[in-house]
Amino acid sequence: MGNICEHAGSASAHLDYDHYNREERYLCSHLFRLLHEPKDDYAVLRKFTGGVPEITDFRIFAEVALIRDAYHVRKANPFDYMDSIVRMVAGQEQVTDYRSYSGLPEELRTPHLTHPRQILQKGGNILTADEKKIYGSLQGMFNAKPDLAICCGQELFVYEAKWTLGFDSEQLRRTENIAAIWAKLLFRDLGFRAEPVVKVKKLGLEKFRPDVSWEALKAIACDVYPESDRSRQALTQALIN
């Protein structure tokens, strides 16, 4: 088919969006389907995670806003949950002198007045420099959605996916910190009985030296699906464009 740009011609040309959608979320939706392929005892999932020997029970989540959503279902009494998160964030940011969430002024710790991701903004001069560091990091965690999480056995795999760009070290650090909180405080919400082993991995184009490449996934899709399959076509066409 060639590069779709060669066939664009004009704005009125008929172009299939499946053939030029380069959004990471779109490609991850096809990946989500591919990872659930049961063929050969979930061979795709085992290969993707780096060789999990046996797939007995697994959960896959996309666009994971676990910290935000866990707060939502706990906000009737959020203090234990939020104090635990703030304590972990303080450790990650190497801050020792700070107020816990429950120790903040009422207007900053009351759910219907201030959402946790608004504390930094609304806190202003009420917060110390170290507290701004903590609650700024907390704001980022409430806004962030790691692209993919896989719970398998006693391992938690968390993936940052990139398509057109390389990987950002600060974003990867935040993802690692988020995954640590999931594993420590929310492992039961993810279906684990005990704290899992966390593995944060990069998914991207080969030129960016990821842990898993889109090129490899395209090859897997070609092995699993017929040529007419939309997931196979999407992954193939994305690499052409």
N, C-alpha and C positions, 0 to 999 in steps of 0.2 A: 504493500500500500504506500510505503514511503512516508516521509515527513508530511504531516497534515498541513503544515504551513504552505507547502508547495501547491496545495489544492484549494487554498482559501479563496483566492480570486477577489471576491467582493463580500460585503456584509450580508448580501442576500443568498450567498452560496449555502447549499445544504451540507451541514457538517454535523456528524454524530457526536454529541457531547461525551459519550462513552470513550471516544477516541482522542479527546484532548483535555479531559478533566485531570488536572495535575494536583488536586488538593490531597493532602496527606490523609485526611479523614476518609475520603472516598476510597483511596487505596487500602486503608486499614479495614474498611468494611468488607472488602473482598478477602483480605487476609484473615479476618475474623471467621469468615465462612470456611476458608481453606484449613484453618487450624482445627476445625471440628470434623474434618474428613476422617471417618473411622477406618479407612482402608489400611490393611496390614497392621492392625493393632495400633492405630493412630500414629503411623510412621511420620507423617508430616509434623505433628506436634512434638514428637520425640526429637526429630531432627532440628526443629526450630529452637527448642530449649537447650540444645547442646548435648543431647544423648541421655535424657531421662530413661532409665532402663525399662520401666514398666509404668503403664498408664492405668491406674485403677480407679481414680476419681480425680476430676479436675474441674476448675472453674475458670472462665475467661471473661474479663471485663474490659470494655473499651471506654476511652475518655473518662478516666476514673477520678471522680470528685469525692472520694470517700471521706476525707476530713470534713468537707462542707456538709455532706449529706448526713454523716454521723452526728454532727452538731444539730442539724435540723430535727432529728428524731429525739434528741436529748435536751432540747432547749427549754423544756418545762423546768428542768433542774440541771443546768449545764455546768455547774461549778467544778465538780470532780473531774469531769471530762476536760474542760478547758484548762484547769489548773495543771493537770497532767501534761497536756500538750505544751503549755507555756514553760513548764519545767524542762521538758525535753528540748524545746527550741532554745532556751537559755543555755543549756549545755552545748548545743550545736554551735551557738554563737559565742561561746565562752564568756558569758555574762553571769556574774554572781550576785550583783546588787540590783534587785528589781522587785516590783510588786507582782504578785500572782494575779491571775484574772479576777479571782474573788476579792482581792485586796484593792482593786481599782475603784475609783469613785463610782457611785451608783449609776450615773448617766452613761458610763462606759461599759458597765457589766450587766446591764439590764437588756435582755434580748429584744424587746419591742422598741427600745430606744436606740440601740447600737448593735449592729451585726459585728462579729469579730473582725471581719475584713475592713471595718470602718474605724477601728480603734485608733490607728495611727493618724488618720485624717482628722478625727474629731478630738483626739487627745491634745493636740497642739502643745502648749507650754506646760500642760498638766503632766506630761511624760518626761522623764529624764532622757538623756542621750542614749543610755544603755537600754532603757525601756523602748525607745523608738526603734532601736536595732531589733529587739525581740518582736515587737508588734508589727514592724515592717516586714520581717521574715514571715510572721504569721499571716499577714495579708496576702503575701505571695503564695503561701500554701493553700489558702482558701480559694484563690483564683485559679491555681494551677490544676491541670487535668492530665496526668501522665497518659500517654496514648494507649497503652495496653498493659494489663496485668494478668498473669497466669498463676493460679494456685494449683500446685501439683505435688502430691505426696506431702513432704514437709518443706517444700521450697516455694518461695514467692519470687517470680520473675517479673521485673518491671521494665518496660521498654519505652525509650524515647525514640520516636520515629521522625526522620527528616527526609524530605524529597529533594527539593531544589537547593537546599543550603547544607552547610556543614554543621557540626555539633558545637554548641555553646557551653563552655566549661561551667559557667555560673548556673545555667539551666540544669545541667547534669548534676551539679552539687545539690541544687534544690530538690531534684527528683530523688536523689539518694537520701536526703533528710526526710522527705515525705515518706518514702518507703520504710525508713527506720521507725517512724511513728506508727505507720500501719502495722508493722510487725510487732511492735511493743504493746500498743494500746488497743488495736482493733483487729487482732488476729482472729478472734472468735467471730467477728462480723464477716470475715472472709472465709469462714468454714474450717479454720485450723483449730486443733485441740491444744496446741502449744505454740510458742513463738517460732515462726519459720525461719529458715535460712534465706536471706535476701540476696538476690542477684539483679543488679541494674545493668541493662544492656542497651546497646545502640543499634538501631535499625536504619539503614540508609544506603545510598549508592556506594558501590565499591570504591570509587575514588576518594571517599571520605573515611575509609578504613573502619567500617562498622563491625560489630560482632556478628550481625546477620545482614546480608545485602538483599536489596530488591531484585537484583539480577538472579540470585540463587532462588528466591521465591518464585520468580517468573518461570525458571526451569522446573521447579517442583510442580507448579500449576500446569505446565505443559505435559507433565507425566501423569497427572491425576485427572485432568479434565479434557474433554474433546475440544477440537479447534473451534467449535461453535459456541462454547461456553463463555458467558460474559465476564466472569472473573479472569479467566485465562486471557481473553481479549484485552481487558482493561490493563492488566499487568504488562502484557506484551506491548501494547500501544504506548503506554506511559514511557517505556524505555526507548521507544523509537523517537518520541517527541522530545 
